[in-house]
Structures are given as C-alpha cells and as structure tokens.
Amino acid sequence: MSHLLKRYIFADYESLKKVKFSKLQKVCNKVFVLIDNRVEEIPFKIVLQAQKLGKRVKWISIENEKDNNFDFHISFLIGALHQKMRSEIDFAILSDNSDFDPLVDFINEAGRNCIRVKTKKKKKEASSNGSAIDKIDEEYFNDEEEDLSETISKVNSEN
C-alpha cells in the first residue's frame, strides 16, 4: 500500500468474516469493526489475523437489539471521522446493504473518495461460476489483482 494513500474500512463483524484480514492489511490503514456486545467468542483464526493489524484494527462493541443497528453506528462513525479527518483519507464500507449508497454518494460529492464493497453477488451473478466470497477476493483483496486504490479510481470515474 502506498504510504501517501490512506484508507479506512468500516464493517460489521458478520461482513468482515466474509473477507480475509490478510488482504485487508494490504489495502487499508485502519479497520473499524463493529461487533454485537453479546458475541462471546471470536474464532481463533480471526483473532490471529486481527492481531497482525495491531493498532490498525479498532473493535467497537455495540448493543445491537435491532436489525440494521450496525448500519446506523457505521454511518455515525463515518460522519464523525469525515468531519475530523483530512479529505485525502479514503473510506470504504464493507456491506451488502445498498442503503449505504446515498451516504457514499454524499461523501464523494463532499470531496472524499468513498465506496461500498459488497461481500456477495447478486442472485443473478451468484448462479454463475465462483462464490461471492471468491469474487470479492478477486476484485478487491487479491494479491495478483489491482489494489483497491485502482478500483476506487475506476468506481469514481464510472459515477
């Protein structure tokens, strides 16, 4: 990852389980993971991968009584950091929820690069070859593929 480019990724724990932490450390400077405070166990494999990120991973415990509660918390966190951080820091939201799209558009219009990274394919795409998790690895987090900064540039040029 370029030392000049900075990228923060925001995800709830369930979405994060669908990608590899080892790939994340290559495409971002910081990962904010929102996790339900009722989760009592995290798989050892995820713990080991998260440790490699060190202080670059921030676990945020949320009281999640209702569905989509994480989405509100992610939106609030992004808004707070958007006001506080330099606009050169890119944001990426790891979510299949298209409700984030207006927020992503708003942030881009405000001068910061922001994308939503899907963790699964649409039903139509899922029937074709490869799983949704394989696809996200290929498109966004694969060592042999372009890095996320190039993908962000492509997404921004398409909009």
C-alpha positions as CSV (number, residue, x, y, z in Angstrom):
1,M,0.0,0.0,0.0
2,S,1.3,3.4,-0.8
3,H,2.5,5.5,2.1
4,L,0.8,8.5,0.6
5,L,-2.7,6.9,0.3
6,K,-4.7,6.3,3.4
7,R,-7.9,4.3,3.6
8,Y,-10.2,3.4,6.4
9,I,-12.6,0.5,6.1
10,F,-15.8,0.2,8.1
11,A,-17.5,-3.1,8.6
12,D,-19.7,-5.0,11.0
13,Y,-18.3,-8.3,12.3
14,E,-20.6,-10.5,10.2
15,S,-19.5,-8.8,6.9
16,L,-15.9,-8.9,8.0
17,K,-16.0,-12.6,8.5
18,K,-16.5,-13.0,4.7
19,V,-13.1,-11.5,3.8
20,K,-9.6,-12.2,4.7
21,F,-7.8,-9.9,7.2
22,S,-4.6,-10.6,5.5
23,K,-6.0,-9.0,2.3
24,L,-7.3,-6.0,4.3
25,Q,-3.9,-5.1,5.7
26,K,-2.7,-4.6,2.2
27,V,-5.4,-2.2,1.2
28,C,-6.1,-0.1,4.2
29,N,-4.5,1.8,7.1
30,K,-7.3,1.3,9.6
31,V,-10.3,-1.1,10.0
32,F,-13.2,-0.2,12.2
33,V,-15.1,-3.4,13.2
34,L,-18.5,-3.1,14.9
35,I,-19.4,-6.1,16.8
36,D,-22.5,-7.1,18.8
37,N,-21.7,-6.9,22.5
38,R,-23.4,-10.3,23.0
39,V,-20.8,-12.1,20.9
40,E,-18.9,-14.1,23.4
41,E,-16.5,-16.0,21.1
42,I,-14.4,-15.0,18.1
43,P,-12.8,-17.8,16.1
44,F,-9.1,-18.1,16.8
45,K,-8.2,-17.8,13.1
46,I,-9.9,-14.3,13.1
47,V,-8.1,-13.3,16.3
48,L,-4.7,-14.3,14.8
49,Q,-5.4,-12.3,11.6
50,A,-6.6,-9.3,13.5
51,Q,-3.5,-9.3,15.7
52,K,-1.4,-8.8,12.6
53,L,-3.1,-5.5,12.0
54,G,-2.2,-4.4,15.5
55,K,-3.4,-0.9,16.4
56,R,-4.8,-0.5,12.9
57,V,-7.9,-2.5,13.8
58,K,-10.4,-0.9,16.2
59,W,-13.1,-3.1,17.7
60,I,-16.2,-1.3,18.7
61,S,-18.8,-3.1,20.8
62,I,-22.4,-2.2,20.0
63,E,-25.6,-3.0,21.8
64,N,-27.4,-4.5,18.8
65,E,-31.0,-5.0,19.8
66,K,-32.5,-4.5,16.3
67,D,-31.6,-5.4,12.7
68,N,-29.5,-2.7,10.9
69,N,-28.4,-1.2,14.1
70,F,-24.8,-1.5,12.9
71,D,-25.6,0.5,9.8
72,F,-26.7,3.5,11.9
73,H,-23.5,3.2,14.0
74,I,-21.3,2.9,10.9
75,S,-23.0,5.9,9.4
76,F,-22.5,8.0,12.6
77,L,-18.8,6.9,12.8
78,I,-18.2,7.8,9.2
79,G,-19.8,11.2,9.7
80,A,-17.8,11.9,12.7
81,L,-14.5,10.9,11.1
82,H,-15.4,12.7,7.8
83,Q,-15.6,16.0,9.7
84,K,-12.4,15.2,11.7
85,M,-10.0,13.7,9.1
86,R,-8.2,15.1,6.1
87,S,-10.1,14.6,2.8
88,E,-7.2,12.6,1.4
89,I,-8.2,9.6,3.6
90,D,-10.4,7.3,1.5
91,F,-13.4,5.5,3.1
92,A,-14.7,2.0,2.2
93,I,-17.8,0.4,3.7
94,L,-17.8,-3.4,3.7
95,S,-21.5,-4.1,3.3
96,D,-24.1,-5.7,1.0
97,N,-26.7,-3.1,2.1
98,S,-27.5,-0.7,-0.7
99,D,-28.9,1.7,1.9
100,F,-25.3,3.0,2.2
101,D,-25.2,4.1,-1.4
102,P,-26.7,7.6,-0.8
103,L,-24.2,8.1,2.0
104,V,-21.3,7.0,-0.2
105,D,-22.5,9.4,-2.9
106,F,-22.8,12.3,-0.4
107,I,-19.3,11.7,0.9
108,N,-17.9,11.5,-2.7
109,E,-19.7,14.8,-3.5
110,A,-18.1,16.3,-0.4
111,G,-14.7,15.6,-1.8
112,R,-13.6,12.4,-0.2
113,N,-13.3,9.1,-2.1
114,C,-15.7,6.5,-0.7
115,I,-17.0,3.2,-1.9
116,R,-19.2,0.4,-0.7
117,V,-17.6,-3.0,-1.1
118,K,-20.1,-5.9,-1.5
119,T,-19.3,-9.2,0.1
120,K,-21.7,-11.3,-2.0
121,K,-23.0,-11.3,-5.6
122,K,-26.5,-10.5,-6.6
123,K,-28.7,-13.6,-7.1
124,K,-28.3,-13.4,-10.9
125,E,-24.5,-13.3,-10.5
126,A,-24.4,-15.9,-7.8
127,S,-25.6,-18.6,-10.2
128,S,-22.6,-18.1,-12.5
129,N,-19.2,-19.6,-11.7
130,G,-17.5,-18.8,-8.4
131,S,-18.8,-17.9,-5.0
132,A,-19.5,-14.4,-3.8
133,I,-16.5,-14.5,-1.4
134,D,-14.2,-15.6,-4.2
135,K,-15.4,-12.7,-6.3
136,I,-14.7,-10.1,-3.6
137,D,-11.3,-11.6,-3.1
138,E,-10.6,-11.4,-6.9
139,E,-12.0,-7.9,-7.2
140,Y,-10.8,-6.2,-4.1
141,F,-8.4,-8.2,-1.9
142,N,-6.4,-10.5,-4.2
143,D,-2.7,-10.1,-4.3
144,E,-2.5,-10.7,-8.0
145,E,-5.2,-8.2,-8.9
146,E,-5.1,-4.4,-8.9
147,D,-5.1,-2.8,-5.5
148,L,-8.2,-1.1,-4.0
149,S,-6.9,2.4,-4.9
150,E,-7.2,1.5,-8.6
151,T,-10.6,0.0,-8.0
152,I,-11.7,3.2,-6.2
153,S,-10.5,5.2,-9.2
154,K,-12.5,3.1,-11.6
155,V,-15.6,3.3,-9.5
156,N,-15.3,7.1,-9.2
157,S,-14.7,7.5,-12.9
158,E,-17.9,5.4,-13.7
159,N,-20.0,7.7,-11.5
